[in-house]
Amino acid sequence: MMQRSQEVVGKAAVGGPFTLTDQDGKPFTNENLLGKFSVLYFGFTHCPDICPDELEKLAEALDTIEAEAKYQVRPVFISVDPQRDTPKAVKAYVKEFHPRLIGLTGSEEAVKACSKAYRVYFHKTGDSETDYLVDHSIIMYLIDPAGEFVTFYGKNFTARQLADSIMQHIAKWGDSSAAAQEAAAAAARLKTGTAGSQEGLAQR
């Protein structure tokens, strides 16, 4: 659906404002994503295999990007199991995968709102109130330094493919930023030059 949306209107309606709590118990909002590329992954700490596999893949891609592109992407794990995933539990979990991995959780309402914004599906499976699994979307989301959704990666991506794609987007963003800065500088020079010409004519 997101791919189709990107093809039709050029940009998928993914992401938006959210307010969660990080692994240290501090507020973390969408504004904390500004300033550098981020990768978001939604999962839960009691996940037996898929989440660990995906986070290990992400960790490998992060290290590859840092080594080859000299860029530190911000990795973020967002729990879809607020009932069990307290900040303390999330903190213990994320440190197993990467030293820079940020873990987020929150109230049931806050997690649902964030998941809805990113089009993430999740559903608790099992009858027990304490022993259950959570069925959820297996997707990583790339967010640019302006906090905008760029693209997403499914389970089929390898760590190498993930790293290569993210590095391409980093390079493209850098080129765009440089072009924007040059255009702004050119406009400023033109404005100054025009003002100078008018001032000269007035003097004559």
Backbone as a printed PyTorch tensor [residue, N CA C, xyz], in Angstrom:
tensor([[[  0.8280,  -1.2090,   0.0000],
         [  0.0000,   0.0000,   0.0000],
         [  0.8600,   1.2550,   0.0000]],

        [[  1.9450,   1.2400,   0.8080],
         [  2.8120,   2.4170,   0.8650],
         [  3.5480,   2.6150,  -0.4500]],

        [[  3.9680,   1.5080,  -1.0790],
         [  4.6380,   1.6240,  -2.3730],
         [  3.7030,   2.2360,  -3.3990]],

        [[  2.4500,   1.7860,  -3.3970],
         [  1.4590,   2.3130,  -4.3320],
         [  1.2100,   3.7930,  -4.0660]],

        [[  1.1610,   4.1640,  -2.8020],
         [  0.9400,   5.5580,  -2.4340],
         [  2.0800,   6.4290,  -2.9270]],

        [[  3.3180,   5.9160,  -2.7940],
         [  4.4720,   6.6850,  -3.2550],
         [  4.4270,   6.8750,  -4.7690]],

        [[  3.9860,   5.8310,  -5.4870],
         [  3.9400,   5.9140,  -6.9380],
         [  2.8780,   6.8980,  -7.4020]],

        [[  1.7340,   6.9370,  -6.7070],
         [  0.6170,   7.7670,  -7.1400],
         [  0.8080,   9.2300,  -6.7690]],

        [[  1.1690,   9.4940,  -5.5290],
         [  1.2360,  10.8850,  -5.0970],
         [  2.6630,  11.3450,  -4.7990]],

        [[  3.6350,  10.4460,  -4.9700],
         [  5.0260,  10.8560,  -4.8020],
         [  5.5370,  10.7480,  -3.3840]],

        [[  4.6350,  10.6340,  -2.3940],
         [  5.0710,  10.5620,  -1.0130],
         [  4.0170,   9.8580,  -0.1790]],

        [[  4.4570,   8.8600,   0.5770],
         [  3.5140,   8.1220,   1.3990],
         [  3.1690,   8.9020,   2.6630]],

        [[  1.9180,   8.7860,   3.0810],
         [  1.4870,   9.4710,   4.3010],
         [  1.8590,   8.6020,   5.4970]],

        [[  3.1340,   8.6250,   5.8330],
         [  3.6580,   7.7930,   6.9230],
         [  4.3790,   8.6900,   7.9150]],

        [[  4.1230,   8.4710,   9.1980],
         [  4.7980,   9.2580,  10.2300],
         [  3.9270,  10.3870,  10.7360]],

        [[  4.4750,  11.1120,  11.6840],
         [  3.7380,  12.2240,  12.2770],
         [  4.1220,  12.4120,  13.7250]],

        [[  3.4740,  13.3390,  14.4100],
         [  3.8050,  13.6180,  15.8150],
         [  3.5440,  12.4200,  16.7210]],

        [[  4.4170,  12.2080,  17.6770],
         [  4.1910,  11.1900,  18.6930],
         [  4.9530,  11.5840,  19.9540]],

        [[  4.5240,  11.0620,  21.0730],
         [  5.2050,  11.2860,  22.3430],
         [  5.2980,   9.9550,  23.0820]],

        [[  6.5170,   9.4780,  23.2690],
         [  6.7580,   8.2210,  23.9630],
         [  7.7680,   8.4540,  25.0850]],

        [[  8.2370,   7.3730,  25.6860],
         [  9.2080,   7.4470,  26.7790],
         [ 10.4160,   6.5950,  26.4340]],

        [[ 11.6230,   7.1550,  26.5990],
         [ 12.8060,   6.3760,  26.2510],
         [ 13.2140,   5.4420,  27.3820]],

        [[ 14.2970,   4.6980,  27.1600],
         [ 14.7180,   3.6680,  28.1170],
         [ 15.1950,   4.2450,  29.4480]],

        [[ 15.4140,   5.5490,  29.4920],
         [ 15.8200,   6.2020,  30.7400],
         [ 14.6640,   6.9130,  31.4160]],

        [[ 13.4530,   6.7070,  30.8760],
         [ 12.2750,   7.3170,  31.4750],
         [ 12.0380,   8.7560,  31.0650]],

        [[ 12.7510,   9.2210,  30.0320],
         [ 12.6110,  10.6030,  29.5850],
         [ 11.6830,  10.6870,  28.3650]],

        [[ 10.9770,  11.8020,  28.2120],
         [ 10.0990,  11.9590,  27.0460],
         [ 10.9010,  11.9280,  25.7490]],

        [[ 10.3350,  11.2940,  24.7360],
         [ 10.9500,  11.2330,  23.4100],
         [  9.8380,  11.4520,  22.4050]],

        [[  9.9880,  12.4950,  21.5820],
         [  8.9600,  12.8110,  20.5920],
         [  9.5430,  12.7330,  19.1880]],

        [[  8.6980,  12.9560,  18.2040],
         [  9.1480,  12.9680,  16.8170],
         [ 10.2070,  14.0390,  16.5800]],

        [[ 10.2200,  15.0860,  17.4010],
         [ 11.2140,  16.1400,  17.2310],
         [ 12.6300,  15.6630,  17.5920]],

        [[ 12.7030,  14.5980,  18.3860],
         [ 14.0040,  14.0270,  18.7160],
         [ 14.6280,  13.3020,  17.5250]],

        [[ 13.8600,  13.1280,  16.4670],
         [ 14.3810,  12.4760,  15.2680],
         [ 15.0580,  13.4640,  14.3220]],

        [[ 14.9220,  14.7490,  14.6080],
         [ 15.4790,  15.7560,  13.7120],
         [ 17.0060,  15.7910,  13.7930]],

        [[ 17.6210,  16.1720,  12.6780],
         [ 19.0660,  16.4000,  12.6860],
         [ 19.9080,  15.3420,  12.0280]],

        [[ 19.4100,  14.1090,  11.9500],
         [ 20.1720,  13.0600,  11.2750],
         [ 19.2150,  11.9590,  10.8260]],

        [[ 19.7030,  11.0930,   9.9450],
         [ 18.8760,   9.9790,   9.4950],
         [ 18.6160,   9.0250,  10.6610]],

        [[ 17.3990,   8.5200,  10.7260],
         [ 17.0120,   7.5700,  11.7650],
         [ 16.3580,   6.3510,  11.1210]],

        [[ 16.4930,   5.2190,  11.7890],
         [ 15.7850,   4.0140,  11.3750],
         [ 14.9170,   3.5610,  12.5400]],

        [[ 13.6180,   3.4150,  12.2930],
         [ 12.6850,   2.9890,  13.3250],
         [ 12.2830,   1.5360,  13.1020]],

        [[ 12.2610,   0.7670,  14.1880],
         [ 11.7720,  -0.6110,  14.1060],
         [ 10.7950,  -0.8430,  15.2500]],

        [[  9.6120,  -1.3500,  14.9390],
         [  8.5890,  -1.6310,  15.9350],
         [  8.6230,  -3.1170,  16.2860]],

        [[  8.7070,  -3.4310,  17.5790],
         [  8.7520,  -4.8250,  17.9970],
         [  8.4400,  -4.9480,  19.4740]],

        [[  8.8470,  -6.0570,  20.1010],
         [  8.6230,  -6.2230,  21.5390],
         [  9.7160,  -7.1030,  22.1270]],

        [[ 10.0250,  -6.8770,  23.3810],
         [ 11.1890,  -7.5030,  24.0020],
         [ 11.0350,  -9.0060,  24.2210]],

        [[  9.7970,  -9.5070,  24.2510],
         [  9.5870, -10.9440,  24.4450],
         [  9.5250, -11.7000,  23.1180]],

        [[  9.8160, -11.0360,  22.0460],
         [  9.7890, -11.6720,  20.7260],
         [ 10.8550, -12.7710,  20.6790]],

        [[ 10.4750, -13.9900,  20.3100],
         [ 11.4240, -15.1030,  20.3680],
         [ 12.4880, -15.1330,  19.2800]],

        [[ 12.1800, -14.6380,  18.0910],
         [ 13.1740, -14.7770,  17.0170],
         [ 13.2100, -13.6220,  16.0140]],

        [[ 12.0810, -13.1830,  15.5130],
         [ 12.0690, -12.1960,  14.4350],
         [ 12.6870, -10.8690,  14.8560]],

        [[ 12.2690, -10.3350,  16.0000],
         [ 12.8140,  -9.0470,  16.4470],
         [ 14.3340,  -9.1150,  16.6770]],

        [[ 14.8270, -10.1420,  17.3770],
         [ 16.2830, -10.2420,  17.5300],
         [ 17.0160, -10.3190,  16.1960]],

        [[ 16.4600, -11.0810,  15.2600],
         [ 17.0930, -11.2090,  13.9400],
         [ 17.1320,  -9.8620,  13.2240]],

        [[ 16.0150,  -9.1350,  13.2730],
         [ 15.9450,  -7.8500,  12.5790],
         [ 16.8490,  -6.8060,  13.2370]],

        [[ 16.9200,  -6.8100,  14.5590],
         [ 17.7630,  -5.8380,  15.2570],
         [ 19.2480,  -6.1530,  15.0670]],

        [[ 19.5880,  -7.4230,  14.9880],
         [ 20.9800,  -7.7970,  14.6950],
         [ 21.3530,  -7.3610,  13.2820]],

        [[ 20.4170,  -7.5190,  12.3520],
         [ 20.6400,  -7.0770,  10.9760],
         [ 20.8220,  -5.5630,  10.9270]],

        [[ 19.9790,  -4.8480,  11.6590],
         [ 20.0920,  -3.3910,  11.7100],
         [ 21.4270,  -2.9750,  12.3080]],

        [[ 21.8420,  -3.6350,  13.3750],
         [ 23.1170,  -3.3060,  14.0220],
         [ 24.2760,  -3.4920,  13.0580]],

        [[ 24.2510,  -4.5660,  12.2840],
         [ 25.3070,  -4.8140,  11.2980],
         [ 25.3190,  -3.7270,  10.2290]],

        [[ 24.1250,  -3.3320,   9.7750],
         [ 24.0270,  -2.2730,   8.7640],
         [ 24.5350,  -0.9440,   9.3130]],

        [[ 24.2240,  -0.6420,  10.5600],
         [ 24.6780,   0.6080,  11.1850],
         [ 26.1950,   0.6760,  11.2260]],

        [[ 26.8180,  -0.4260,  11.6090],
         [ 28.2780,  -0.4540,  11.6840],
         [ 28.9060,  -0.3280,  10.2970]],

        [[ 28.2680,  -0.9220,   9.3020],
         [ 28.7660,  -0.8160,   7.9240],
         [ 28.6840,   0.6290,   7.4420]],

        [[ 27.5680,   1.2800,   7.7010],
         [ 27.3780,   2.6770,   7.2880],
         [ 28.4080,   3.5750,   7.9610]],

        [[ 28.6240,   3.3590,   9.2570],
         [ 29.5780,   4.1960,   9.9780],
         [ 30.9930,   3.9940,   9.4510]],

        [[ 31.3290,   2.7480,   9.1040],
         [ 32.6700,   2.4500,   8.6100],
         [ 32.8980,   2.9800,   7.1960]],

        [[ 31.8840,   2.8660,   6.3510],
         [ 32.0570,   3.2080,   4.9410],
         [ 31.6440,   4.6420,   4.6110]],

        [[ 30.6180,   5.1450,   5.2500],
         [ 30.1260,   6.4940,   4.9500],
         [ 30.4980,   7.5040,   6.0290]],

        [[ 31.0950,   7.0250,   7.1130],
         [ 31.4710,   7.9040,   8.2460],
         [ 30.2490,   8.6670,   8.7660]],

        [[ 29.1300,   7.9770,   8.8280],
         [ 27.8830,   8.6100,   9.2620],
         [ 27.2100,   7.7180,  10.2960]],

        [[ 26.7560,   8.3090,  11.3890],
         [ 26.0630,   7.5600,  12.4300],
         [ 24.5470,   7.7410,  12.2930]],

        [[ 23.8980,   6.7080,  11.8060],
         [ 22.4450,   6.7100,  11.7190],
         [ 21.8850,   6.4660,  13.1240]],

        [[ 20.7790,   7.1320,  13.4470],
         [ 20.1490,   6.9670,  14.7590],
         [ 19.1820,   5.7790,  14.7160]],

        [[ 19.4480,   4.7110,  15.4530],
         [ 18.5470,   3.5630,  15.4680],
         [ 17.5430,   3.6630,  16.6230]],

        [[ 16.2750,   3.3580,  16.3430],
         [ 15.2260,   3.4770,  17.3590],
         [ 14.3540,   2.2280,  17.3590]],

        [[ 14.2130,   1.6090,  18.5290],
         [ 13.3230,   0.4690,  18.7240],
         [ 12.0880,   0.9720,  19.4590]],

        [[ 10.9030,   0.7290,  18.8990],
         [  9.6540,   1.1680,  19.5130],
         [  8.8230,  -0.0540,  19.8920]],

        [[  8.5350,  -0.2040,  21.1720],
         [  7.7870,  -1.3710,  21.6470],
         [  6.3160,  -1.2820,  21.2750]],

        [[  5.7580,  -2.4250,  20.8720],
         [  4.3220,  -2.5290,  20.6340],
         [  3.6780,  -3.3880,  21.7370]],

        [[  4.4050,  -3.5160,  22.8430],
         [  3.9220,  -4.2920,  23.9860],
         [  4.0610,  -3.4570,  25.2650]],

        [[  3.3030,  -2.3580,  25.3610],
         [  3.4560,  -1.4650,  26.5100],
         [  3.1040,  -2.1110,  27.8480]],

        [[  2.3160,  -3.1810,  27.7990],
         [  1.9150,  -3.8520,  29.0310],
         [  3.1190,  -4.4340,  29.7710]],

        [[  4.0600,  -5.0080,  29.0330],
         [  5.2320,  -5.6390,  29.6560],
         [  6.5140,  -4.8310,  29.4670]],

        [[  6.5730,  -4.0520,  28.4010],
         [  7.8250,  -3.3530,  28.0770],
         [  7.9200,  -2.0020,  28.7770]],

        [[  8.3690,  -2.0440,  30.0130],
         [  8.6350,  -0.8230,  30.7770],
         [  9.9420,  -0.2290,  30.2760]],

        [[ 10.2360,   1.0330,  30.6120],
         [ 11.5300,   1.6120,  30.2270],
         [ 12.7080,   0.7440,  30.6870]],

        [[ 12.6100,   0.1780,  31.8980],
         [ 13.6820,  -0.6700,  32.4150],
         [ 13.8670,  -1.9190,  31.5620]],

        [[ 12.7670,  -2.5470,  31.1760],
         [ 12.8370,  -3.7460,  30.3480],
         [ 13.3920,  -3.4260,  28.9630]],

        [[ 12.9600,  -2.3060,  28.4100],
         [ 13.4370,  -1.8940,  27.0850],
         [ 14.9300,  -1.5590,  27.1310]],

        [[ 15.3660,  -0.9150,  28.2080],
         [ 16.7770,  -0.5560,  28.3380],
         [ 17.6670,  -1.7940,  28.3600]],

        [[ 17.2460,  -2.8070,  29.1060],
         [ 18.0180,  -4.0450,  29.1760],
         [ 18.0320,  -4.7440,  27.8200]],

        [[ 16.9490,  -4.6070,  27.0770],
         [ 16.8230,  -5.2830,  25.7790],
         [ 17.6880,  -4.6440,  24.7030]],

        [[ 17.5890,  -3.3240,  24.5510],
         [ 18.2760,  -2.6690,  23.4270],
         [ 19.8030,  -2.7310,  23.5480]],

        [[ 20.3260,  -2.7750,  24.7750],
         [ 21.7790,  -2.7870,  24.9310],
         [ 22.4040,  -4.0920,  24.4520]],

        [[ 21.5520,  -5.1070,  24.2220],
         [ 22.0450,  -6.3820,  23.7150],
         [ 22.3750,  -6.3260,  22.2260]],

        [[ 21.8930,  -5.2850,  21.5370],
         [ 22.0300,  -5.2580,  20.0860],
         [ 22.9950,  -4.2010,  19.5680]],

        [[ 22.9090,  -2.9820,  20.0990],
         [ 23.8030,  -1.9350,  19.6160],
         [ 23.8960,  -0.8440,  20.6800]],

        [[ 25.1010,  -0.3120,  20.9150],
         [ 25.2630,   0.6960,  21.9730],
         [ 24.5020,   1.9850,  21.7250]],

        [[ 24.1570,   2.2800,  20.4820],
         [ 23.4240,   3.5150,  20.1880],
         [ 21.9350,   3.3010,  19.9790]],

        [[ 21.4770,   2.0690,  20.1280],
         [ 20.0580,   1.7830,  19.9060],
         [ 19.2130,   2.4100,  21.0090]],

        [[ 18.2530,   3.2490,  20.6110],
         [ 17.3400,   3.9210,  21.5380],
         [ 16.0740,   3.0840,  21.6560]],

        [[ 15.6380,   2.8340,  22.8830],
         [ 14.4220,   2.0670,  23.1050],
         [ 13.2940,   2.9550,  23.5820]],

        [[ 12.1250,   2.8050,  22.9780],
         [ 10.9680,   3.6250,  23.3440],
         [  9.7730,   2.7610,  23.7300]],

        [[  9.0120,   3.2400,  24.6770],
         [  7.7650,   2.6090,  25.0740],
         [  6.8090,   3.7150,  25.5140]],

        [[  5.7110,   3.3560,  26.1340],
         [  4.7680,   4.3830,  26.5680],
         [  3.4580,   3.7590,  26.9880]],

        [[  2.4670,   4.5880,  27.1630],
         [  1.1420,   4.0790,  27.5090],
         [  0.5610,   3.3510,  26.3040]],

        [[ -0.4860,   2.5760,  26.5540],
         [ -1.1260,   1.8520,  25.4600],
         [ -1.6470,   2.8240,  24.4060]],

        [[ -2.2060,   3.9400,  24.8520],
         [ -2.7460,   4.9340,  23.9150],
         [ -1.6310,   5.5710,  23.0870]],

        [[ -0.5030,   5.8930,  23.7390],
         [  0.6080,   6.5380,  23.0410],
         [  1.2310,   5.5980,  22.0140]],

        [[  1.3820,   4.3340,  22.3780],
         [  1.9530,   3.3440,  21.4580],
         [  1.0150,   3.1210,  20.2730]],

        [[ -0.2700,   3.0470,  20.5350],
         [ -1.2410,   2.8690,  19.4510],
         [ -1.2160,   4.0570,  18.4970]],

        [[ -1.1250,   5.2590,  19.0510],
         [ -1.1110,   6.4630,  18.2120],
         [  0.1280,   6.5000,  17.3260]],

        [[  1.2850,   6.1700,  17.8940],
         [  2.5260,   6.1660,  17.1240],
         [  2.4850,   5.0830,  16.0520]],

        [[  2.0070,   3.9040,  16.4190],
         [  1.9200,   2.7980,  15.4610],
         [  0.9680,   3.1440,  14.3160]],

        [[ -0.1330,   3.7890,  14.6400],
         [ -1.0930,   4.1830,  13.6120],
         [ -0.4770,   5.1900,  12.6520]],

        [[  0.3090,   6.1250,  13.1980],
         [  0.9490,   7.1360,  12.3510],
         [  1.9010,   6.4990,  11.3480]],

        [[  2.5650,   5.4150,  11.7720],
         [  3.5250,   4.7550,  10.8890],
         [  2.9440,   3.5300,  10.1880]],

        [[  1.6270,   3.3920,  10.2550],
         [  0.9330,   2.3030,   9.5680],
         [  1.4400,   0.9380,  10.0300]],

        [[  1.7060,   0.8240,  11.3250],
         [  2.1900,  -0.4360,  11.8840],
         [  1.0180,  -1.2240,  12.4620]],

        [[  0.9240,  -2.4740,  12.0590],
         [ -0.1020,  -3.3650,  12.5900],
         [  0.4800,  -4.1520,  13.7500]],

        [[ -0.2670,  -4.2850,  14.8540],
         [  0.1320,  -5.2160,  15.9060],
         [ -1.0970,  -5.7290,  16.6320]],

        [[ -0.9970,  -6.9720,  17.0760],
         [ -2.1410,  -7.6110,  17.7370],
         [ -1.6300,  -8.6680,  18.7020]],

        [[ -2.1060,  -8.5970,  19.9370],
         [ -1.7070,  -9.5780,  20.9500],
         [ -2.3430, -10.9320,  20.6320]],

        [[ -1.5560, -12.0010,  20.7000],
         [ -2.0580, -13.3510,  20.4470],
         [ -1.8900, -14.1980,  21.7050]],

        [[ -2.8990, -14.9540,  22.0570],
         [ -2.8440, -15.7960,  23.2520],
         [ -3.8410, -15.3380,  24.2870]],

        [[ -4.2600, -16.2620,  25.1350],
         [ -5.2810, -15.9730,  26.1350],
         [ -4.7160, -15.4790,  27.4660]],

        [[ -3.4360, -15.7640,  27.7170],
         [ -2.8460, -15.3870,  28.9950],
         [ -2.5960, -13.8850,  29.0550]],

        [[ -2.7560, -13.3010,  30.2300],
         [ -2.5210, -11.8740,  30.4130],
         [ -1.0360, -11.5450,  30.5360]],

        [[ -0.2320, -12.5630,  30.8070],
         [  1.2100, -12.3200,  31.0090],
         [  2.0920, -13.0820,  30.0290]],

        [[  1.6160, -14.2070,  29.5470],
         [  2.4080, -15.0290,  28.6310],
         [  1.7360, -15.0350,  27.2640]],

        [[  2.2070, -14.1630,  26.3760],
         [  1.5990, -14.0340,  25.0620],
         [  2.6290, -13.5080,  24.0670]],

        [[  2.3030, -13.5720,  22.8110],
         [  3.1350, -13.0030,  21.7540],
         [  2.3770, -11.8380,  21.1260]],

        [[  3.0840, -11.0480,  20.3430],
         [  2.4550,  -9.9250,  19.6510],
         [  2.7550, -10.0560,  18.1600]],

        [[  1.7170, -10.2580,  17.3930],
         [  1.8470, -10.3010,  15.9390],
         [  1.9670,  -8.8610,  15.4570]],

        [[  2.9810,  -8.5560,  14.6440],
         [  3.1720,  -7.1580,  14.2280],
         [  3.8630,  -7.0570,  12.8700]],

        [[  3.7760,  -5.8880,  12.2790],
         [  4.4510,  -5.6160,  11.0040],
         [  5.9570,  -5.7160,  11.1860]],

        [[  6.6150,  -6.3400,  10.2190],
         [  8.0780,  -6.4870,  10.2900],
         [  8.6810,  -5.5220,   9.2740]],

        [[  8.7910,  -4.2760,   9.6700],
         [  9.2380,  -3.2150,   8.7610],
         [ 10.1690,  -2.2550,   9.4860]],

        [[ 11.2030,  -1.7890,   8.7930],
         [ 12.0640,  -0.7150,   9.2840],
         [ 11.7510,   0.5340,   8.4760]],

        [[ 11.7040,   1.6690,   9.1500],
         [ 11.3670,   2.9320,   8.4910],
         [ 12.5760,   3.8600,   8.5110]],

        [[ 12.9260,   4.3850,   7.3490],
         [ 14.0150,   5.3550,   7.2520],
         [ 13.4250,   6.7630,   7.3050]],

        [[ 13.9120,   7.5650,   8.2390],
         [ 13.4510,   8.9350,   8.4270],
         [ 14.6090,   9.8800,   8.1620]],

        [[ 14.3790,  10.9520,   7.3910],
         [ 15.4810,  11.8580,   7.0470],
         [ 15.7130,  12.8930,   8.1540]],

        [[ 16.7860,  13.7050,   8.0380],
         [ 17.1030,  14.6890,   9.0860],
         [ 16.0290,  15.7440,   9.3270]],

        [[ 15.1010,  15.8770,   8.3750],
         [ 13.9950,  16.8180,   8.5580],
         [ 12.8170,  16.1640,   9.2520]],

        [[ 12.9700,  14.8860,   9.6230],
         [ 11.9090,  14.1600,  10.2970],
         [ 10.8660,  13.5760,   9.3660]],

        [[ 11.1770,  13.5380,   8.0670],
         [ 10.2190,  13.0420,   7.0790],
         [ 10.5110,  11.5920,   6.7020]],

        [[  9.4450,  10.8350,   6.4740],
         [  9.5670,   9.4480,   6.0210],
         [ 10.2220,   9.3980,   4.6400]],

        [[ 11.1960,   8.5050,   4.4840],
         [ 11.8890,   8.3570,   3.2010],
         [ 11.4690,   7.0720,   2.5090]],

        [[ 11.6390,   5.9440,   3.1870],
         [ 11.2790,   4.6500,   2.6160],
         [ 11.2060,   3.6230,   3.7360]],

        [[ 10.8540,   2.4160,   3.3790],
         [ 10.7830,   1.3550,   4.3740],
         [ 11.4630,   0.0960,   3.8500]],

        [[ 11.8410,  -0.7740,   4.7700],
         [ 12.5420,  -2.0090,   4.4170],
         [ 11.8490,  -3.1940,   5.0630]],

        [[ 11.5500,  -4.2000,   4.2660],
         [ 10.9120,  -5.4020,   4.7750],
         [ 11.9400,  -6.4280,   5.2360]],

        [[ 11.4580,  -7.5440,   5.6940],
         [ 12.2910,  -8.6040,   6.2480],
         [ 13.2260,  -9.1970,   5.2100]],

        [[ 12.8860,  -9.0340,   3.9250],
         [ 13.6810,  -9.6500,   2.8680],
         [ 15.0150,  -8.9440,   2.6390]],

        [[ 15.2120,  -7.7460,   3.1640],
         [ 16.4640,  -7.0250,   2.9780],
         [ 17.5660,  -7.6440,   3.8370]],

        [[ 18.7530,  -7.7990,   3.2530],
         [ 19.9100,  -8.2420,   4.0190],
         [ 20.5620,  -7.0240,   4.6700]],

        [[ 21.4820,  -7.2610,   5.5930],
         [ 22.1830,  -6.1540,   6.2440],
         [ 22.9520,  -5.3320,   5.2140]],

        [[ 23.5540,  -6.0110,   4.2410],
         [ 24.3110,  -5.3140,   3.1950],
         [ 23.3930,  -4.4490,   2.3400]],

        [[ 22.2650,  -4.9980,   1.9370],
         [ 21.3130,  -4.2400,   1.1200],
         [ 20.7500,  -3.0580,   1.8950]],

        [[ 20.4830,  -3.2870,   3.1540],
         [ 19.9680,  -2.2180,   4.0140],
         [ 20.9770,  -1.0830,   4.1110]],

        [[ 22.2380,  -1.4290,   4.3680],
         [ 23.2940,  -0.4200,   4.4860],
         [ 23.4750,   0.3360,   3.1780]],

        [[ 23.4920,  -0.3910,   2.0620],
         [ 23.7020,   0.2520,   0.7580],
         [ 22.5800,   1.2390,   0.4460]],

        [[ 21.3400,   0.8340,   0.6920],
         [ 20.2100,   1.7110,   0.4050],
         [ 20.2490,   2.9680,   1.2720]],

        [[ 20.5110,   2.7880,   2.5590],
         [ 20.5530,   3.9510,   3.4580],
         [ 21.6770,   4.8940,   3.0670]],

        [[ 22.8380,   4.3500,   2.6940],
         [ 23.9630,   5.2020,   2.2790],
         [ 23.6210,   5.9790,   1.0170]],

        [[ 22.8600,   5.3680,   0.1120],
         [ 22.4320,   6.0780,  -1.0930],
         [ 21.5400,   7.2620,  -0.7360]],

        [[ 20.6450,   7.0620,   0.2080],
         [ 19.7510,   8.1500,   0.6220],
         [ 20.5230,   9.2440,   1.3720]],

        [[ 21.5200,   8.8360,   2.1400],
         [ 22.3580,   9.8230,   2.8360],
         [ 23.0960,  10.6840,   1.8230]],

        [[ 23.6590,  10.0350,   0.7970],
         [ 24.3970,  10.7630,  -0.2420],
         [ 23.4660,  11.6870,  -1.0220]],

        [[ 22.2760,  11.1960,  -1.3240],
         [ 21.3080,  11.9990,  -2.0650],
         [ 20.8860,  13.2160,  -1.2520]],

        [[ 20.6760,  13.0020,   0.0450],
         [ 20.3130,  14.1170,   0.9300],
         [ 21.4440,  15.1380,   0.9750]],

        [[ 22.6770,  14.6540,   1.0470],
         [ 23.8270,  15.5500,   1.0840],
         [ 23.9310,  16.3810,  -0.1790]],

        [[ 23.6920,  15.7390,  -1.3220],
         [ 23.7330,  16.4580,  -2.6040],
         [ 22.6370,  17.5060,  -2.6570]],

        [[ 21.4440,  17.1380,  -2.1770],
         [ 20.3140,  18.0660,  -2.1950],
         [ 20.5770,  19.2480,  -1.2780]],

        [[ 21.1610,  18.9600,  -0.1150],
         [ 21.4550,  20.0310,   0.8390],
         [ 22.4810,  20.9920,   0.2600]],

        [[ 23.5080,  20.4190,  -0.3870],
         [ 24.5470,  21.2540,  -0.9810],
         [ 23.9600,  22.1160,  -2.0940]],

        [[ 23.0750,  21.5070,  -2.8990],
         [ 22.4460,  22.2530,  -3.9960],
         [ 21.5760,  23.3730,  -3.4440]],

        [[ 20.8410,  23.0720,  -2.3800],
         [ 19.9740,  24.0760,  -1.7720],
         [ 20.7950,  25.2360,  -1.2100]],

        [[ 21.9190,  24.9090,  -0.5790],
         [ 22.7910,  25.9410,  -0.0200],
         [ 23.3840,  26.8100,  -1.1260]],

        [[ 23.7630,  26.1750,  -2.2310],
         [ 24.3350,  26.9270,  -3.3540],
         [ 23.2770,  27.8350,  -3.9820]],

        [[ 22.0420,  27.3200,  -4.1160],
         [ 20.9590,  28.1240,  -4.6840],
         [ 20.6720,  29.3370,  -3.8090]],

        [[ 20.6650,  29.1140,  -2.4810],
         [ 20.4220,  30.2160,  -1.5520],
         [ 21.5300,  31.2540,  -1.6400]],

        [[ 22.7770,  30.7710,  -1.7740],
         [ 23.9140,  31.6850,  -1.8750],
         [ 23.8440,  32.4900,  -3.1820]],

        [[ 23.4500,  31.7960,  -4.2650],
         [ 23.3350,  32.4670,  -5.5570],
         [ 22.2470,  33.5400,  -5.5150]],

        [[ 21.1340,  33.2030,  -4.8580],
         [ 20.0450,  34.1590,  -4.7380],
         [ 20.4820,  35.3720,  -3.9240]],

        [[ 21.2640,  35.1230,  -2.8900],
         [ 21.7510,  36.2130,  -2.0450],
         [ 22.7100,  37.1060,  -2.8320]],

        [[ 23.5570,  36.4720,  -3.6640],
         [ 24.5060,  37.2490,  -4.4840],
         [ 23.7620,  38.0890,  -5.5180]],

        [[ 22.7310,  37.4730,  -6.1110],
         [ 21.9440,  38.1870,  -7.1140],
         [ 21.2330,  39.3800,  -6.4940]],

        [[ 20.6670,  39.1690,  -5.3220],
         [ 19.9610,  40.2360,  -4.6300],
         [ 20.9080,  41.3720,  -4.2850]],

        [[ 22.1020,  41.0210,  -3.8150],
         [ 23.1030,  42.0400,  -3.4810],
         [ 23.5570,  42.7860,  -4.7190]],

        [[ 23.7520,  42.0230,  -5.8120],
         [ 24.1940,  42.6470,  -7.0610],
         [ 23.1540,  43.5940,  -7.6140]],

        [[ 21.8840,  43.1910,  -7.5450],
         [ 20.7980,  44.0410,  -8.0290],
         [ 20.7060,  45.3110,  -7.2080]],

        [[ 20.8260,  45.1400,  -5.8990],
         [ 20.7580,  46.2930,  -5.0340],
         [ 21.9050,  47.2400,  -5.3160]],

        [[ 23.0690,  46.6500,  -5.6160],
         [ 24.2550,  47.4690,  -5.8990],
         [ 24.0760,  48.2620,  -7.1860]],

        [[ 23.4530,  47.5960,  -8.2070],
         [ 23.2460,  48.2740,  -9.5020],
         [ 22.2700,  49.4310,  -9.3410]],

        [[ 21.2030,  49.1860,  -8.5810],
         [ 20.2060,  50.2410,  -8.3820],
         [ 20.7950,  51.4080,  -7.6190]],

        [[ 21.6570,  51.0760,  -6.6670],
         [ 22.2890,  52.1350,  -5.8770],
         [ 23.2140,  52.9570,  -6.7650]],

        [[ 23.9030,  52.2750,  -7.6840],
         [ 24.8220,  52.9920,  -8.5860],
         [ 24.0460,  53.9140,  -9.5290]],

        [[ 22.8980,  53.3920, -10.0390],
         [ 22.0960,  54.2180, -10.9180],
         [ 21.5720,  55.4540, -10.1910]],

        [[ 21.1820,  55.2840,  -8.9760],
         [ 20.6500,  56.3970,  -8.1850],
         [ 21.7130,  57.4520,  -7.9970]],

        [[ 22.9720,  56.9960,  -7.7740],
         [ 24.0630,  57.9410,  -7.5660],
         [ 24.3500,  58.7190,  -8.8260]],

        [[ 24.2070,  58.0170, -10.0100],
         [ 24.4690,  58.7160, -11.2630],
         [ 23.3210,  59.6490, -11.6200]]])
